[in-house]
Amino acid sequence: MRYLILSDIHGNWEALQAVLAHARSKYDRILCCGDLVGYGADPDAVTEWVRDNVASIVRGNHDKAAAGLEDLEWFNPVAKQSALWTQAAMKPENIAYLRDLTKGPEQVNGFQILHGSPLDEDEYVVTERDVEQLAPYLDSEVSFFGHTHLQGGFQCHRNGVVAFGGVDDDAQDRAVELETDVSYLINPGSVGQPRDGDWRAAYAVYQPETRLVTLYRAEYDVASAQKKILKAGLPELLAARLEAGV
Ligand SMILES: [Fe+2]
């Protein structure tokens, strides 16, 4: 079984379509680490596609926000404005789908998917130190997470944690061969709003049988996604950041 791992699509239909075209014939089943909506202009289209195509999913903080399950007071002004726009724009049945999404971690065939950290779905896992504190609580040898929009991950050895990065700017993929006696926390990166300085849509494919994770980047039609954001009246910053990947 080959799993396509998606995270942080954020209503970016163009990025999602580019990922699906780029990943064609590389996977059998689709998983999602949350944040289907927020920031982007196509929350309904993305949510409907996820409803029809994703086998396992956990919710993200922006899914909770759109569904009215999150207090928006701690969101920054741009995120809050986009959450309110998303709530107003989406069809009731898609909002209901977001409201019913489950909190991670979710077990899948010997590994797990989650949004923030194994202990807190809203926590940002960024540094090796963050992971050192989480290592005792990792229930699975392999965990996929999102939330930070940073592609890459962490190897948890008995003696410490080692971080690894995502795909290089001049490449389209990076293979990560999983070692034995090591736990992994792996972020496929964000499909719809990368923040690691690479504007290309990010995703991963995992083959448990061969113990291989491949990280990918796919170019997409950023200009169309930006035009839709501006036409929707969403903050200009949300359009501008897409082409910089920040
Ligand atoms: Fe996100």
Boltz pocket constraint, residues with backbone or C-beta under 6 A from the ligand:
constraints:
  - pocket:
      binder: B
      contacts: [[A, 8], [A, 10], [A, 34], [A, 35], [A, 60], [A, 62], [A, 147], [A, 148], [A, 149]]
      max_distance: 6.0
